[in-house]
């Protein structure tokens, strides 16, 4: 993931009033942070949702790979994907479909 897309702890602290969208495998929190010129992205997979670290990392890698394909530089919004339990047993194609669908819904609302 290129550094310009990464979110810092300060970015997470400024995420107030973001819109939440729900999919089958992920929930998406999206909005804008003043002063950001590039889109921001994060994938959060809590240990209470997926116990094994290797499984959490796999979900994050897959989510990042999909986001890099679909990101549009003209929309400097911040996208934070929160994994649900169903993401643990999902194939890459299912993750790709869910992440892409949530991204499209978020762009249509912005």
The first five atom37 places (N, CA, C, CB, O) and aatype in JSON, in Angstrom:
{
  "aatype": [20, 20, 20, 20, 20, 20, 20, 20, 20, 20, 20, 20, 20, 20, 20, 20, 20, 20, 20, 20, 20, 20, 20, 20, 20, 20, 20, 20, 20, 20, 20, 20, 20, 20, 20, 20, 20, 20, 20, 20, 20, 20, 20, 20, 20, 20, 20, 20, 20, 20, 20, 20, 20, 20, 20, 20, 20, 20, 20, 20, 20, 20, 20, 20, 20, 20, 20, 20, 20, 20, 20, 20, 20, 20, 20, 20, 20, 20, 20, 20, 20, 20, 20, 20, 20, 20, 20, 20, 20, 20, 20, 20, 20, 20, 20, 20, 20, 20, 20, 20, 20, 20, 20, 20, 20, 20, 20, 20, 20, 20],
  "atom_mask": [
    [1, 1, 1, 1, 1],
    [1, 1, 1, 1, 1],
    [1, 1, 1, 1, 1],
    [1, 1, 1, 1, 1],
    [1, 1, 1, 1, 1],
    [1, 1, 1, 1, 1],
    [1, 1, 1, 1, 1],
    [1, 1, 1, 1, 1],
    [1, 1, 1, 1, 1],
    [1, 1, 1, 1, 1],
    [1, 1, 1, 1, 1],
    [1, 1, 1, 1, 1],
    [1, 1, 1, 1, 1],
    [1, 1, 1, 1, 1],
    [1, 1, 1, 1, 1],
    [1, 1, 1, 1, 1],
    [1, 1, 1, 1, 1],
    [1, 1, 1, 1, 1],
    [1, 1, 1, 1, 1],
    [1, 1, 1, 1, 1],
    [1, 1, 1, 1, 1],
    [1, 1, 1, 1, 1],
    [1, 1, 1, 1, 1],
    [1, 1, 1, 1, 1],
    [1, 1, 1, 1, 1],
    [1, 1, 1, 1, 1],
    [1, 1, 1, 1, 1],
    [1, 1, 1, 1, 1],
    [1, 1, 1, 1, 1],
    [1, 1, 1, 1, 1],
    [1, 1, 1, 1, 1],
    [1, 1, 1, 1, 1],
    [1, 1, 1, 1, 1],
    [1, 1, 1, 1, 1],
    [1, 1, 1, 1, 1],
    [1, 1, 1, 1, 1],
    [1, 1, 1, 1, 1],
    [1, 1, 1, 1, 1],
    [1, 1, 1, 1, 1],
    [1, 1, 1, 1, 1],
    [1, 1, 1, 1, 1],
    [1, 1, 1, 1, 1],
    [1, 1, 1, 1, 1],
    [1, 1, 1, 1, 1],
    [1, 1, 1, 1, 1],
    [1, 1, 1, 1, 1],
    [1, 1, 1, 1, 1],
    [1, 1, 1, 1, 1],
    [1, 1, 1, 1, 1],
    [1, 1, 1, 1, 1],
    [1, 1, 1, 1, 1],
    [1, 1, 1, 1, 1],
    [1, 1, 1, 1, 1],
    [1, 1, 1, 1, 1],
    [1, 1, 1, 1, 1],
    [1, 1, 1, 1, 1],
    [1, 1, 1, 1, 1],
    [1, 1, 1, 1, 1],
    [1, 1, 1, 1, 1],
    [1, 1, 1, 1, 1],
    [1, 1, 1, 1, 1],
    [1, 1, 1, 1, 1],
    [1, 1, 1, 1, 1],
    [1, 1, 1, 1, 1],
    [1, 1, 1, 1, 1],
    [1, 1, 1, 1, 1],
    [1, 1, 1, 1, 1],
    [1, 1, 1, 1, 1],
    [1, 1, 1, 1, 1],
    [1, 1, 1, 1, 1],
    [1, 1, 1, 1, 1],
    [1, 1, 1, 1, 1],
    [1, 1, 1, 1, 1],
    [1, 1, 1, 1, 1],
    [1, 1, 1, 1, 1],
    [1, 1, 1, 1, 1],
    [1, 1, 1, 1, 1],
    [1, 1, 1, 1, 1],
    [1, 1, 1, 1, 1],
    [1, 1, 1, 1, 1],
    [1, 1, 1, 1, 1],
    [1, 1, 1, 1, 1],
    [1, 1, 1, 1, 1],
    [1, 1, 1, 1, 1],
    [1, 1, 1, 1, 1],
    [1, 1, 1, 1, 1],
    [1, 1, 1, 1, 1],
    [1, 1, 1, 1, 1],
    [1, 1, 1, 1, 1],
    [1, 1, 1, 1, 1],
    [1, 1, 1, 1, 1],
    [1, 1, 1, 1, 1],
    [1, 1, 1, 1, 1],
    [1, 1, 1, 1, 1],
    [1, 1, 1, 1, 1],
    [1, 1, 1, 1, 1],
    [1, 1, 1, 1, 1],
    [1, 1, 1, 1, 1],
    [1, 1, 1, 1, 1],
    [1, 1, 1, 1, 1],
    [1, 1, 1, 1, 1],
    [1, 1, 1, 1, 1],
    [1, 1, 1, 1, 1],
    [1, 1, 1, 1, 1],
    [1, 1, 1, 1, 1],
    [1, 1, 1, 1, 1],
    [1, 1, 1, 1, 1],
    [1, 1, 1, 1, 1],
    [1, 1, 1, 1, 1],
    [1, 1, 1, 1, 1]
  ],
  "atom_positions": [
    [[0.85, -1.17, 0.0], [0.0, 0.0, 0.0], [0.9, 1.23, 0.0], [-0.97, 0.0, 1.23], [1.74, 1.38, 0.88]],
    [[0.73, 2.12, -0.98], [1.53, 3.34, -0.99], [1.3, 4.18, 0.27], [1.21, 4.16, -2.23], [0.2, 4.2, 0.82]],
    [[2.33, 4.86, 0.71], [2.28, 5.62, 1.95], [1.21, 6.71, 1.93], [3.63, 6.24, 2.23], [0.63, 7.03, 2.97]],
    [[0.94, 7.28, 0.76], [-0.04, 8.37, 0.69], [-1.46, 7.92, 1.03], [-0.02, 8.98, -0.69], [-2.29, 8.76, 1.37]],
    [[-1.75, 6.62, 0.94], [-3.08, 6.11, 1.27], [-3.23, 5.71, 2.73], [-3.4, 4.92, 0.39], [-4.34, 5.52, 3.21]],
    [[-2.12, 5.59, 3.45], [-2.18, 5.1, 4.83], [-2.77, 6.15, 5.77], [-0.79, 4.7, 5.3], [-2.63, 7.35, 5.56]],
    [[-3.41, 5.66, 6.81], [-3.99, 6.54, 7.82], [-3.12, 6.49, 9.08], [-5.45, 6.13, 8.14], [-2.56, 5.45, 9.41]],
    [[-3.03, 7.62, 9.75], [-2.28, 7.69, 11.0], [-3.26, 7.64, 12.17], [-1.42, 8.98, 11.06], [-4.48, 7.67, 11.98]],
    [[-2.72, 7.55, 13.36], [-3.57, 7.59, 14.55], [-4.31, 8.92, 14.64], [-2.73, 7.36, 15.82], [-5.46, 8.97, 15.09]],
    [[-3.66, 9.98, 14.22], [-4.31, 11.29, 14.23], [-5.5, 11.32, 13.28], [-3.31, 12.39, 13.86], [-6.52, 11.95, 13.57]],
    [[-5.37, 10.64, 12.14], [-6.49, 10.57, 11.2], [-7.67, 9.84, 11.82], [-6.07, 9.86, 9.9], [-8.82, 10.26, 11.66]],
    [[-7.39, 8.76, 12.53], [-8.47, 8.02, 13.2], [-9.14, 8.9, 14.26], [-7.92, 6.73, 13.84], [-10.36, 8.82, 14.45]],
    [[-8.37, 9.72, 14.93], [-8.93, 10.6, 15.97], [-9.84, 11.67, 15.36], [-7.81, 11.26, 16.78], [-10.77, 12.12, 16.01]],
    [[-9.58, 12.07, 14.11], [-10.39, 13.1, 13.45], [-11.59, 12.53, 12.72], [-9.54, 13.88, 12.49], [-12.3, 13.28, 12.05]],
    [[-11.83, 11.25, 12.82], [-12.95, 10.61, 12.11], [-14.25, 10.78, 12.91], [-12.65, 9.11, 11.87], [-14.7, 9.84, 13.57]],
    [[-14.81, 11.94, 12.85], [-16.07, 12.22, 13.54], [-17.16, 12.43, 12.5], [-15.94, 13.46, 14.49], [-16.96, 13.13, 11.51]],
    [[-18.3, 11.84, 12.73], [-19.44, 12.05, 11.85], [-19.32, 11.33, 10.51], [-19.62, 13.5, 11.6], [-19.94, 11.74, 9.53]],
    [[-18.53, 10.28, 10.46], [-18.4, 9.53, 9.22], [-19.63, 8.67, 9.01], [-17.13, 8.65, 9.25], [-20.28, 8.23, 9.96]],
    [[-19.95, 8.43, 7.76], [-21.1, 7.6, 7.38], [-20.69, 6.13, 7.45], [-21.6, 7.97, 5.95], [-19.58, 5.77, 7.06]],
    [[-21.58, 5.28, 7.93], [-21.3, 3.85, 8.06], [-22.2, 3.08, 7.09], [-21.52, 3.36, 9.52], [-23.41, 3.26, 7.08]],
    [[-21.58, 2.23, 6.27], [-22.29, 1.37, 5.34], [-21.98, -0.07, 5.69], [-21.9, 1.69, 3.85], [-20.89, -0.38, 6.16]],
    [[-22.94, -0.97, 5.47], [-22.76, -2.36, 5.85], [-22.88, -3.28, 4.65], [-23.78, -2.76, 6.92], [-23.76, -3.12, 3.81]],
    [[-21.96, -4.25, 4.58], [-21.99, -5.28, 3.56], [-22.05, -6.63, 4.23], [-20.76, -5.17, 2.63], [-22.26, -6.71, 5.45]],
    [[-21.88, -7.69, 3.47], [-21.92, -9.04, 4.04], [-20.67, -9.35, 4.85], [-22.09, -10.07, 2.93], [-20.75, -9.99, 5.89]],
    [[-19.51, -8.91, 4.37], [-18.24, -9.26, 5.01], [-17.59, -8.1, 5.75], [-17.29, -9.77, 3.97], [-16.79, -8.32, 6.66]],
    [[-17.93, -6.87, 5.37], [-17.29, -5.69, 5.95], [-18.33, -4.61, 6.23], [-16.19, -5.14, 5.01], [-19.4, -4.58, 5.63]],
    [[-17.97, -3.73, 7.17], [-18.67, -2.47, 7.35], [-17.69, -1.39, 6.91], [-19.16, -2.26, 8.86], [-16.49, -1.51, 7.15]],
    [[-18.19, -0.36, 6.28], [-17.33, 0.71, 5.77], [-17.71, 2.01, 6.45], [-17.45, 0.83, 4.23], [-18.87, 2.41, 6.45]],
    [[-16.72, 2.66, 7.0], [-16.87, 3.98, 7.56], [-16.15, 4.94, 6.63], [-16.32, 4.07, 9.03], [-14.95, 4.79, 6.4]],
    [[-16.86, 5.92, 6.08], [-16.24, 6.81, 5.1], [-16.64, 8.25, 5.34], [-16.61, 6.4, 3.68], [-17.73, 8.54, 5.83]],
    [[-15.73, 9.13, 4.98], [-15.96, 10.56, 5.13], [-14.71, 11.3, 4.7], [-16.34, 10.92, 6.56], [-13.77, 10.72, 4.17]],
    [[-14.71, 12.6, 4.94], [-13.55, 13.4, 4.55], [-12.88, 13.99, 5.78], [-13.96, 14.52, 3.56], [-13.53, 14.31, 6.78]],
    [[-11.57, 14.13, 5.68], [-10.78, 14.76, 6.72], [-10.18, 16.02, 6.09], [-9.66, 13.8, 7.29], [-9.49, 15.92, 5.07]],
    [[-10.43, 17.19, 6.67], [-9.9, 18.43, 6.09], [-8.37, 18.37, 5.98], [-10.32, 19.64, 6.95], [-7.68, 17.93, 6.89]],
    [[-7.88, 18.84, 4.85], [-6.44, 18.89, 4.64], [-5.85, 17.68, 3.95], [-5.78, 19.06, 5.93], [-4.67, 17.7, 3.61]],
    [[-6.63, 16.65, 3.74], [-6.13, 15.45, 3.04], [-6.36, 15.6, 1.56], [-6.83, 14.17, 3.57], [-7.47, 15.89, 1.13]],
    [[-5.3, 15.4, 0.77], [-5.42, 15.56, -0.68], [-5.52, 14.23, -1.41], [-4.25, 16.35, -1.21], [-5.85, 14.2, -2.59]],
    [[-5.23, 13.14, -0.73], [-5.29, 11.81, -1.34], [-6.27, 10.96, -0.55], [-3.88, 11.14, -1.38], [-6.5, 11.21, 0.63]],
    [[-6.86, 9.95, -1.19], [-7.75, 9.06, -0.45], [-6.98, 8.33, 0.66], [-8.41, 8.04, -1.4], [-5.8, 8.03, 0.51]],
    [[-7.67, 8.06, 1.73], [-7.07, 7.31, 2.83], [-7.76, 5.97, 2.97], [-7.15, 8.1, 4.16], [-8.94, 5.84, 2.63]],
    [[-7.03, 4.96, 3.46], [-7.58, 3.63, 3.54], [-7.02, 2.9, 4.75], [-7.29, 2.85, 2.27], [-5.85, 3.05, 5.09]],
    [[-7.88, 2.11, 5.39], [-7.45, 1.21, 6.46], [-8.41, 0.03, 6.5], [-7.39, 1.95, 7.85], [-9.59, 0.16, 6.19]],
    [[-7.88, -1.11, 6.88], [-8.69, -2.31, 7.07], [-8.45, -2.77, 8.5], [-8.33, -3.44, 6.03], [-7.32, -3.07, 8.89]],
    [[-9.53, -2.83, 9.29], [-9.44, -3.18, 10.69], [-10.07, -4.56, 10.87], [-10.16, -2.11, 11.59], [-11.22, -4.79, 10.51]],
    [[-9.28, -5.47, 11.45], [-9.77, -6.82, 11.73], [-9.48, -7.1, 13.21], [-9.09, -7.9, 10.79], [-8.37, -7.48, 13.56]],
    [[-10.48, -6.91, 14.07], [-10.26, -7.1, 15.51], [-10.0, -8.56, 15.88], [-11.45, -6.57, 16.28], [-10.48, -9.48, 15.22]],
    [[-9.25, -8.76, 16.94], [-8.93, -10.11, 17.41], [-10.18, -10.82, 17.93], [-7.87, -10.05, 18.51], [-10.23, -12.05, 17.93]],
    [[-11.17, -10.09, 18.37], [-12.4, -10.75, 18.84], [-13.24, -11.26, 17.67], [-13.23, -9.8, 19.7], [-14.1, -12.12, 17.86]],
    [[-13.0, -10.72, 16.47], [-13.72, -11.19, 15.29], [-13.0, -12.38, 14.68], [-13.86, -10.06, 14.26], [-13.64, -13.38, 14.34]],
    [[-11.68, -12.28, 14.52], [-10.85, -13.36, 13.96], [-9.71, -13.59, 14.93], [-10.31, -13.0, 12.51], [-8.86, -12.72, 15.11]],
    [[-9.68, -14.75, 15.56], [-8.74, -15.01, 16.63], [-7.28, -15.13, 16.17], [-9.14, -16.26, 17.34], [-6.39, -14.6, 16.83]],
    [[-7.03, -15.82, 15.07], [-5.66, -16.08, 14.64], [-5.07, -14.89, 13.87], [-5.61, -17.33, 13.77], [-5.7, -14.34, 12.97]],
    [[-3.86, -14.52, 14.25], [-3.19, -13.38, 13.62], [-2.96, -13.62, 12.13], [-1.86, -13.1, 14.31], [-3.07, -12.69, 11.33]],
    [[-2.64, -14.84, 11.76], [-2.4, -15.13, 10.34], [-3.66, -14.92, 9.51], [-1.88, -16.56, 10.17], [-3.59, -14.45, 8.38]],
    [[-4.81, -15.27, 10.07], [-6.08, -15.06, 9.37], [-6.41, -13.57, 9.28], [-7.21, -15.83, 10.08], [-6.91, -13.11, 8.26]],
    [[-6.14, -12.82, 10.36], [-6.38, -11.37, 10.34], [-5.52, -10.71, 9.27], [-6.08, -10.76, 11.72], [-6.0, -9.86, 8.52]],
    [[-4.25, -11.1, 9.2], [-3.34, -10.51, 8.22], [-3.75, -10.85, 6.78], [-1.92, -10.98, 8.47], [-3.62, -10.02, 5.89]],
    [[-4.24, -12.06, 6.57], [-4.68, -12.47, 5.24], [-5.87, -11.61, 4.78], [-5.06, -13.97, 5.23], [-5.92, -11.18, 3.62]],
    [[-6.81, -11.38, 5.67], [-7.97, -10.56, 5.34], [-7.52, -9.14, 5.0], [-8.99, -10.54, 6.51], [-8.0, -8.55, 4.04]],
    [[-6.59, -8.59, 5.79], [-6.08, -7.25, 5.52], [-5.37, -7.17, 4.18], [-5.13, -6.81, 6.63], [-5.57, -6.22, 3.42]],
    [[-4.54, -8.16, 3.87], [-3.82, -8.17, 2.58], [-4.79, -8.21, 1.41], [-2.87, -9.36, 2.51], [-4.61, -7.49, 0.43]],
    [[-5.8, -9.04, 1.52], [-6.79, -9.15, 0.44], [-7.57, -7.86, 0.28], [-7.75, -10.31, 0.71], [-7.81, -7.41, -0.85]],
    [[-7.95, -7.26, 1.37], [-8.7, -6.0, 1.33], [-7.84, -4.9, 0.7], [-9.16, -5.59, 2.76], [-8.34, -4.13, -0.12]],
    [[-6.58, -4.81, 1.08], [-5.66, -3.82, 0.5], [-5.48, -4.02, -0.99], [-4.31, -3.88, 1.2], [-5.45, -3.05, -1.75]],
    [[-5.36, -5.27, -1.41], [-5.17, -5.57, -2.83], [-6.36, -5.11, -3.66], [-4.94, -7.08, -3.03], [-6.19, -4.56, -4.75]],
    [[-7.55, -5.32, -3.15], [-8.75, -4.89, -3.86], [-8.82, -3.36, -3.91], [-10.03, -5.47, -3.2], [-9.13, -2.78, -4.95]],
    [[-8.53, -2.72, -2.79], [-8.61, -1.27, -2.74], [-7.62, -0.62, -3.71], [-8.36, -0.77, -1.32], [-7.96, 0.38, -4.35]],
    [[-6.43, -1.16, -3.83], [-5.45, -0.6, -4.76], [-5.93, -0.66, -6.2], [-4.12, -1.33, -4.63], [-5.58, 0.21, -7.01]],
    [[-6.72, -1.65, -6.53], [-7.26, -1.77, -7.89], [-8.35, -0.74, -8.18], [-7.82, -3.15, -8.11], [-8.45, -0.24, -9.3]],
    [[-9.16, -0.43, -7.18], [-10.36, 0.37, -7.42], [-10.25, 1.83, -7.01], [-11.5, -0.25, -6.72], [-11.14, 2.62, -7.33]],
    [[-9.19, 2.21, -6.32], [-9.09, 3.58, -5.79], [-9.07, 4.6, -6.92], [-7.83, 3.73, -4.93], [-8.48, 4.39, -7.98]],
    [[-9.74, 5.71, -6.67], [-9.8, 6.81, -7.62], [-9.21, 8.05, -6.93], [-11.29, 7.08, -8.11], [-9.73, 8.49, -5.91]],
    [[-8.15, 8.6, -7.48], [-7.44, 9.72, -6.88], [-8.29, 10.99, -6.79], [-6.19, 10.01, -7.68], [-8.01, 11.86, -5.96]],
    [[-9.3, 11.09, -7.61], [-10.11, 12.32, -7.63], [-11.03, 12.43, -6.42], [-10.93, 12.38, -8.89], [-11.59, 13.5, -6.19]],
    [[-11.21, 11.37, -5.66], [-12.1, 11.38, -4.51], [-11.28, 11.26, -3.23], [-13.14, 10.23, -4.61], [-11.03, 10.14, -2.79]],
    [[-10.85, 12.36, -2.62], [-9.99, 12.29, -1.43], [-10.77, 12.0, -0.15], [-9.22, 13.59, -1.28], [-10.68, 12.75, 0.82]],
    [[-11.52, 10.94, -0.15], [-12.25, 10.52, 1.05], [-11.41, 9.51, 1.82], [-13.63, 9.91, 0.68], [-10.43, 8.97, 1.31]],
    [[-11.81, 9.26, 3.05], [-11.15, 8.27, 3.89], [-12.08, 7.07, 4.01], [-10.78, 8.85, 5.3], [-13.26, 7.22, 4.33]],
    [[-11.54, 5.88, 3.75], [-12.31, 4.64, 3.79], [-11.7, 3.71, 4.83], [-12.36, 3.95, 2.4], [-10.52, 3.37, 4.74]],
    [[-12.5, 3.31, 5.81], [-12.03, 2.36, 6.83], [-12.97, 1.16, 6.81], [-11.98, 3.02, 8.26], [-14.16, 1.27, 7.12]],
    [[-12.42, 0.02, 6.42], [-13.19, -1.22, 6.35], [-13.02, -1.99, 7.66], [-12.75, -2.1, 5.13], [-11.89, -2.21, 8.1]],
    [[-14.12, -2.4, 8.26], [-14.12, -3.2, 9.48], [-14.63, -4.59, 9.13], [-15.0, -2.54, 10.61], [-15.75, -4.74, 8.64]],
    [[-13.81, -5.61, 9.36], [-14.17, -6.97, 8.99], [-15.22, -7.55, 9.95], [-12.92, -7.86, 8.98], [-15.24, -7.24, 11.14]],
    [[-16.07, -8.38, 9.38], [-17.05, -9.14, 10.16], [-16.58, -10.59, 10.23], [-18.49, -9.04, 9.53], [-15.64, -10.97, 9.54]],
    [[-17.22, -11.38, 11.07], [-16.82, -12.79, 11.24], [-16.85, -13.58, 9.93], [-17.73, -13.47, 12.25], [-16.03, -14.47, 9.72]],
    [[-17.77, -13.25, 9.06], [-17.92, -13.98, 7.8], [-16.7, -13.81, 6.89], [-19.18, -13.51, 7.07], [-16.47, -14.64, 6.01]],
    [[-15.92, -12.75, 7.08], [-14.75, -12.51, 6.24], [-13.66, -13.57, 6.45], [-14.17, -11.13, 6.51], [-12.81, -13.77, 5.58]],
    [[-13.69, -14.23, 7.59], [-12.66, -15.23, 7.91], [-12.7, -16.4, 6.94], [-12.84, -15.73, 9.33], [-11.64, -16.92, 6.56]],
    [[-13.87, -16.83, 6.53], [-13.98, -18.0, 5.66], [-14.28, -17.62, 4.21], [-15.06, -18.94, 6.18], [-14.61, -18.49, 3.4]],
    [[-14.17, -16.34, 3.87], [-14.51, -15.88, 2.53], [-13.34, -16.05, 1.57], [-14.95, -14.42, 2.57], [-12.18, -15.92, 1.95]],
    [[-13.67, -16.34, 0.32], [-12.66, -16.44, -0.73], [-12.31, -15.02, -1.2], [-13.17, -17.32, -1.92], [-13.02, -14.06, -0.91]],
    [[-11.22, -14.91, -1.94], [-10.78, -13.6, -2.43], [-11.85, -12.95, -3.29], [-9.48, -13.74, -3.22], [-12.07, -11.74, -3.2]],
    [[-12.51, -13.72, -4.13], [-13.54, -13.15, -5.01], [-14.7, -12.55, -4.21], [-14.07, -14.22, -5.98], [-15.25, -11.53, -4.6]],
    [[-15.06, -13.19, -3.11], [-16.13, -12.66, -2.26], [-15.71, -11.36, -1.59], [-16.53, -13.7, -1.2], [-16.49, -10.42, -1.51]],
    [[-14.46, -11.31, -1.1], [-13.93, -10.1, -0.49], [-13.87, -8.99, -1.53], [-12.54, -10.34, 0.13], [-14.23, -7.84, -1.25]],
    [[-13.42, -9.33, -2.72], [-13.33, -8.34, -3.8], [-14.71, -7.76, -4.13], [-12.71, -8.99, -5.05], [-14.85, -6.55, -4.31]],
    [[-15.7, -8.61, -4.19], [-17.06, -8.16, -4.5], [-17.59, -7.24, -3.4], [-18.01, -9.36, -4.68], [-18.15, -6.18, -3.7]],
    [[-17.42, -7.61, -2.15], [-17.96, -6.83, -1.03], [-17.26, -5.48, -0.9], [-17.84, -7.62, 0.27], [-17.91, -4.45, -0.73]],
    [[-15.93, -5.48, -0.99], [-15.17, -4.23, -0.87], [-15.51, -3.29, -2.02], [-13.65, -4.51, -0.85], [-15.71, -2.09, -1.81]],
    [[-15.59, -3.83, -3.23], [-15.93, -3.01, -4.4], [-17.34, -2.44, -4.31], [-15.78, -3.83, -5.67], [-17.57, -1.28, -4.64]],
    [[-18.28, -3.25, -3.86], [-19.67, -2.79, -3.74], [-19.8, -1.69, -2.69], [-20.58, -3.97, -3.38], [-20.5, -0.7, -2.92]],
    [[-19.14, -1.84, -1.56], [-19.19, -0.81, -0.54], [-18.53, 0.49, -1.02], [-18.52, -1.3, 0.74], [-19.02, 1.58, -0.74]],
    [[-17.43, 0.35, -1.74], [-16.72, 1.51, -2.29], [-17.63, 2.27, -3.27], [-15.42, 1.07, -3.0], [-17.7, 3.5, -3.23]],
    [[-18.31, 1.52, -4.13], [-19.21, 2.15, -5.1], [-20.37, 2.84, -4.4], [-19.74, 1.11, -6.08], [-20.76, 3.94, -4.8]],
    [[-20.94, 2.23, -3.38], [-22.03, 2.86, -2.63], [-21.57, 4.12, -1.95], [-22.59, 1.89, -1.6], [-22.29, 5.12, -1.93]],
    [[-20.35, 4.1, -1.38], [-19.83, 5.28, -0.68], [-19.6, 6.43, -1.65], [-18.52, 4.94, 0.04], [-19.87, 7.58, -1.31]],
    [[-19.1, 6.12, -2.84], [-18.86, 7.17, -3.83], [-20.16, 7.76, -4.34], [-18.05, 6.63, -5.0], [-20.23, 8.95, -4.64]],
    [[-21.2, 6.94, -4.43], [-22.48, 7.46, -4.92], [-23.14, 8.38, -3.88], [-23.42, 6.29, -5.28], [-23.92, 9.26, -4.24]],
    [[-22.83, 8.17, -2.6], [-23.41, 9.0, -1.56], [-22.63, 10.3, -1.32], [-23.49, 8.22, -0.27], [-23.16, 11.26, -0.76]],
    [[-21.38, 10.31, -1.75], [-20.51, 11.49, -1.48], [-20.83, 12.65, -2.38], [-19.06, 11.13, -1.64], [-20.19, 13.7, -2.28]]
  ]
}
